[in-house]
Amino acid sequence: MSDDPETDLLVVNPLPWRRTQSGPVPRHVVRPRGVAADPTAARHFQDRDRSRSTPAAFDNGDESAVFGTDGYWLPPTELPGFGYAVVSAEELLTLDDRSFDDRAVVEVGDYRVTFDRDRGGVASWYDVAQDREWINRSDENQFAGVVHERVAADDRDQPRQLLYRYDDDVDRRLVATGAFEPYDGFQSDWPARRERPTDVLDHGVAALPNGYEIRQRLAMPSFPSPVSLRMVLDESGASMVVEAAWEMGLETAPESTYVTFPFALSDPTPYVDVGGQAMRPGRDQLSGTCHDSYTAQRWAALEGDGRSVTVGCPINPLWQFGDFSFAAGRSTGEIDRALMLGWVTSNYWDTNFRARQPGLVRARYHVHLRDDPFEEAEAHRVGLAAEHPEPLVQTAGETGGSPRPDVDRTAAIFLDLPEPPVLVHHVRPEDAAPIGSQRRRGDGTADRIAVVLRNASDAPRRATIGPGVLSVDVVDAAAGAATEPPSDADAAPIGAEMSDDEVEVALGARELRTVLLRCSSRSNR
């Protein structure tokens, strides 16, 4: 900490493992409005940085539009798991001297990445150390490319009937016989027209304290606006964040949009995060369920050639694998092509939903390469980290004008939480009652915290919750993610016990359990 606590910042890591983070810090955090002694001051702007949350700002090439006229950047900072580090505002960077150039190749870590100056996206992601290419360069789809898919039926009054057709005789037979018969009206041979960017309007590469940022503007004649593409390579070269943004118009004809990721993996096996579990399409599905597309909780992955790639998808959960497969009627999850399609938008439905989808569309994917076979625990790390890609920063001066005793240190953890394969779904005060709850705030349970754990493995585990800034004492435990955590302090804990100031929780394979803890500050101990 510096000599002036008012300039100190708390950088918080909400995830249970140690991380090194670097990224933008809103200027309202560094120079908050109001005064520290007034908790009602206009500090709600601290997490609002309009230019940072508007990807369309990539278009104009103006640094102030993306980083703010006086924004800041946190240099690479090591953060303890589920804890914080204290950083002086004087340590922040301003990136005033940052500039973009038009190079097409970036070498970082063991990787050489080549960007396509003609079609956009990434042309090659080459592992120099292993002498291997990660991208399928012969695929018609670009890596980090955008595809606009439409039904090729401009002259048809009801083009959606080419996607799905309902036979009225089904209803008549149901009335006549009283027996329902399975019916699949999807048309697997529907005619598709797919368009891709035709030109790269702008291309720029700039160095960051923790890697490189690449921006492109792509001409897309079928969109009302160009596509804004932003890619961030980390300093290892094995991870890339892909962000895309474009405007959709008032079109009501059936259309879908995708961000494409063709990988150079043979005999690929896909995986999808379904509720905190790695599901293998086809193998782990019920008979008769959909194999054409999948909804992921936090990530999707491919494995092949003893290698694997995991893609975190914090805001775009829909995926297709192997090929464009809407209405394909697949009977298996097996694929022969390592193509991941992030399915961003669609209006293929024939219901009373509004058909047009005007306005800004955003997509963000976090791609992580791995020279080892797929590992579920690691995939969960990727997915969770993708939900917290930028530093979580708060001024240390609130409230009262001086730091509280329990944060007056260089770094600390709040609680020592288990790491994957045990997932921490929630850590919340017991009195933070959910909607519909009968419990009211202020009922004397404010010192209790509910921790929801899931064992994301096929073997029993013992998870440990240890003290940090907060001491812990187990109150109760119950199976499942209880919306009303167990609160009877006299009840015998189920599957949880105290051992040397730590809480040990027994978790069966794939089990979900809620643990209720009584917590108190350890700052004066």
N, C-alpha and C positions, 0 to 999 in steps of 0.2 A: 504494500500500500504506500501511497505517497504521503507527504506531509500534510496535504490538504484533502481530507476525506470527501469533500464535496466533488472532487474530480475523479474519485474512484468509481469503478464499475464492477458489478457482479456479473460474471459470465457463467451461466448455469448450464449444466449438462443433465437433461432429464432422463437420459438412458443409463442403464445400470453398469456399463463398462467404461473404462478409461478411453477418452478420445482426444485427438488433436484437432481443433477447429480453427478455421479462418474464414472471414467473410465480412459482408457489409454490416455496419452498425448505424441505425437511423440517427440523424443529427439531433432529434428530439430527446434521445437518451443522453447524449453527451451534454447537451445544453437544454435541460428540461424547462418547460414553462412553469411559472409560479415559484414558490419557495418551498424548501424541504419541510419546514415546520407545518405546512398547510396540506394535509392529506387530500383535501378537496380541490387542489389546484388542477389546472387543465392538463394533467399528465396522461390523459387517455390518448393523446396523440403519439405517445412513445412507440406504440406498435403500429402506427399508421405512417407509411411512407409511400405515398401514392405513386410516385415514379418507379419505385422498386416493384410495386405490385401490378404494374401495367406493362406487359411484355411488348405492346405496340411501340413502346418508347425505343425499342431496338432499331426502329426504322430510320430515325432521323440522324443517327450517328453522333448525337450530342451527349457528351459525358454527363452533363448535369441532368439530363432526362432519365438516366439510369441510376446514377449514384447520388442525385441531389446536388444542389449547387454547393453545398458544404458538407457532404456526407463523409463517412469515415470507414476504415477497413481494419478489422482486427487481425493482427499478424498471427501466424500459427501459434496456438496457445494450448498447452496440455491441460485437460480438465479431468478431474476424478469422476468415477462413475456415480451417477445420481448425486451430484454435488456441484461445487462452484469453485471458481478461482477469482481472485480480486486483481483487477488490472487498472492501472492508472490511465486516465484519458490521454495523458501525454505519450503513452506507448502506441496509440492508434496511428494508423497511416492515413494519408489523404489521397494518395495516388494522383497528385497534381501533375506529375511529369509522365503519366502513363500515355502511351500513344499506340495506335493501331497501324500495322503494316499489312501488305498484301501477300505475304509468303503463303505457299501452299503446303509446306511440310513443317511439322513440329517434332522435334526429338526430345523426349522426356522419359527419365528412368531407362528401362530396357526397351522402350517402344518408339517406333517411328510412325507417326500418324500423318497421312496425306489427305488433304481435303479437295473435293471435286470443285474446280472453278467453273465448270461448264453446266453441271446438272445440280450442284449443291450437295450438301451432306459430306459424308466421309467416303473416300475412295479406297483407303487401305489403313488397317490397324495392324501393324507388323511388329511381332515380338522378335527383336534382333537377337537376344540372348538364346532363344529357343529355335530361331530360324523358322518361324511359323506365322502364317497369316490368319487373322481371326475373322476377316470379312470375306464372304463369298463374292468375289469381284465379278463373277460371270452372271450373277443374278440381275434380272431386269429392274429390280427395286434397289434404290440407293440405301445405304446405311444412314439412318437419321433422315430418310426421305419422307416425303408427304405424297399420299395418293388420294385422289378424289374419284370415288366410284359412283357410277350412276347406272340406272336401268336404260339400256339402249332402246328406247321406245318413245321418241319425241313426238310421233304422230298418233299415239294411242291415248284414248280418253282416260282409261283406268290402268296406268302402267303397273300398279301394285299387284294386279292380277297375274302378271308374269312372275311374281315372286311367290304368291300364295293364291290358291284357288279353292273355294269351298264348294263342295257338291251338295246342292239342296236335297238330293235324294237321301242323304244321310239322315236328315231330320224326318223325312217322310217314313223311312224305314224304322226309325226309333219310335215314332207314334204308332206305327202299325204293329210292331213286334214287342215294344217295351224293352228291347235289349239294345244297349249301347255297343257300337262297334268301333274299334280304333280307326282313326282316320288321319292321314298325313297329307295335307294339301300343299306343302311346300314344293316348289318347282325347282329341282336341282339344275335344270338346263336353262335357267333364265339368262338372257343376254346382258352382259355387263360391258360398260365402257369405262376404262380407267385412264385418268389423266395424271400426269406428273409435271413438276416444274419444267419450264422450257428454257430458263436462262437464270444465271446468277447476276443479279443487279448490283450487289455490293458484297464485298468479302473483306474481313479484317481480322487480324490476330493481335492480341495484346498479352503481355506477361502479367501474371498475378503473383502475389507473395506465395501462393500455394499451388501454382500451376499455370495454365494458359486459358484464356477466353477467346472463343472464335465466334464471330457474328457473321451471318449471311442474310441477305434479302433475296428471295427467290420469286421469279415471275410465275404466276399461276393464273393463266387466262380465265379459268372457270371460277375463280374466286373474285369477290369484289375488291380484294386488296392483295398485295404481295404476301408471301409467307415470311415471317420473321423467325429465323433459326438462330439459337444460341447454344453453343456447346462449351462445356468447361471440363478440361482435362486436369486431373489432380497430379501432384508431383511424382507419383509412382508411375503414371502412364497407364495403369491398369483399370482406372475408373473414369467414367465420363458421364456428366449430366447433360442430357439433351432436352432443351426447351424449344417448343414451337408455338407460334401464335399466328392466327389469321382471322379475317372477318368472314362471316357467313352472311348471305343475303336473304332475300324473301322468297327463294325458290321453294315450291311445294312438291315438286317431283321427287320421287324416292332417290336418296343419295346417302352415301357414307363417306367418312374420311378416316385415314389411317396414318400412323407413323410406322415406318418399316425398318426392320433390323434383320438383314440376311447374314447368317454366320457360316463360317467354313468348318462345320462339324459333320462328320459322317455318322450314319446310324443314330440320329438324334432321339433323345427321350425327353419329353417335356414334363415339367412339374408346375403346379399351381398352388399358391397359398390359399387354402380354404379354411377359414376360421382358425388360423394358427397351426394348421397341419399341412404337410406336403402331400398333395394329391397328384397321382400319376394319371393323366387322362386315359380313360379306357380301363386301365387295370384296377383302379380304385373307385370306379363308378358303378352305380346300380345299373342293371340292364335296362335299356330303353331310354336312358337319359341322354341329354344333348351332348354331342361330340363336335359340333360345328364351332362353338365358341365357348369361352369360359370367363367367369368373373373371379378376380383375384382379390384377396384381402389386402396384401401389402406388396407382393412380388410374384413374378413368374420366372421360370428358369428353363434352360436346356442343358443337356449333358451328352457328350459324344467324344470319342477318341481319347478317353481318360481326362478330358477337360470339361469345364462347365462355365456357364455364364448365367448370372442372376440379374434381373432387371427390377428395381424397385419402381412401383407405380403408385405414388401417393395420391394422385388426383384423377387418374385415368385407369379404371380397374378392368376394362374389357380386353380380351385377347382372342386372337385366332392363331393357329399354328400350322405351319407347313405350306399353306396357300390360302388365298381368299376363299372362304368356305361358308358364307352365309347361305342357308337353305340347301347346303350340299347333301344333307341327310347321311352323314358319316355314321358308320356302325362301329367304328373303332377309334381309339385315340392315337394310333400309330401314325407317324409321319415319316416321309422319306426325304425331307428337305428342311434344313435348319433355319427356317424363316419364322420370325416372331412379328406379328402384326398387332401393334397397339391400336385398338379400335376406338377412335376418339369420339365421333358423332355418327348418328344414323337417324333416319326417319322412315325406315322401311315398314313401320307398323301401318295397319289399315284400321284405325280406331278413331275415337273422338279426340285424341291428342292433337294439338296444333302441329301441322305438318312442317311449317317453316321454322327455322332456328336461327334468326338473325342475331348479329352481334359478334363480340370477340370470343374466340375459341382458344383455349389454352391446353397445352399438353406438356407433361414433364416426366422424364424417365431417367433413372439412375442405373447405368450399365456398369457391371463389375465383372471383370474377367478373372478366371481362376484356373491355374495349371493343374488342378486336381479334380477328381470326380465330385459330383454334386454332394454337398453336405447340408442337411436341413438347418442345423444350428447357425451356420454361416449365412444361409439365405435369410433367416429371420433377422440377423444383424443388419444385412443390407436393407431389408424392407423397413425396419424400424429407423435406421439412420436416415433413410430417404424422407421420412416424415419430419425430420429436424435438420434440414440441410444448412441452415444459416445460424449463426450464434444467437443465443437467447440472452439478451443483455438488459440489465436494470441498474440504474444509478444506486450506489451504496449509501447515498446521503439520506434517503428517506427512512423513517420519518424523524422529526425532531432536530434535524440539522447535524447529527453526528451518527456514525455507524452504531448499530446495536452491538452489544458485547458478543453475541453468538456469530457475528459475521466479521469481527475485527481480527482477521488473520489472513494468511496468504491464500489458502485453499482448504476445503473441508468437504466431507460427504454429509448428506442429510441422514441417509440410512444406507447400510451395506446390503444391497439387494442381489438376488441371484441373477446369473447371466444365462443366455441360451445354452442348452436347450430348454431351460425353464424360462418361460416368458412372463413378464410382468405386464398384465393387461391394464391394471388401474392402481393408482395410489391416491386415495382421496379421503378427506375428513368424513367421519361417519355422519356428521350432521349436514353434509352436503347432499341432502335427500334428493332422489331423482323425481322427475315429474310423475305425479300420481301417488307419491309416497304419503303416508299418514303422519310421518314424523315431522316435527317442526323444529326450526332452528332455535337454538338457545335452550335446549332441553338437558344441558349438562353433559353432552357427549362430545364436546369440542376437542377434547384431548385424545380422542380415539381416531385411528386411521384404519381404513379398510384397504387391504392389499389383495388383489386378485391375481393368482398364479396359475399358469398352465404348464404342464409337463409336455413339451412338444417332442417327445421321443417314445419309442416303443418299449422302454425299460423303466422300472420304478426308479424314482429319484428322491433324494432328501435335499430339500432346499433350505438355505439358511438366510435369515434376515438378521443382520447385526446392527449395533448402534453406530451412530455418527454424531452429528450435532444433536440428534434426538436419541434418547434412550428408548428401549422398547420393552414391553411386557405383554405377553400374549393374553388376550381376554377370551377368545373363542375362535373356532374355525368351523367351516361348513363346506360341504361339497357344492360345486357350482358357483356361478357368478351372481351371488345374491344381490338383488336390487335393494333389499333391506338386510344389511349385514347383521349377523347374530349379535345381540347386545346384552344377553343375560350373563352378567359377570360371575354368577354363582354356578353356571353350567360348567361341566368338565370339558376342557378343550378336546376336540376331536382331531386326531392326527397332527397335533402341534404341541410342542413342549419347550420349556425354557432350558437352556444349557449354557452356563457361563455368559450370562447377559445377552445371549443370542436366542432367537426363535428358530427351532428346527421343525420343518413341515414335511410330512411324508406324503409323497405324490405317487399315485399309481401311473401306469403307462397311459399317456394322453389325458390324464385327469385334470380337471379344472377345480380350483379350491379358493375360497375366500377366507382370509385370515384377518381377524380383528385385533388390532394392537392398541395398547395404551402407551402414549408417547409423552415425554417431557423433555425440556431443554437440558442439555448437559453443560451449558456455557459456564456455569458457576462451580462446576465440580473440580 
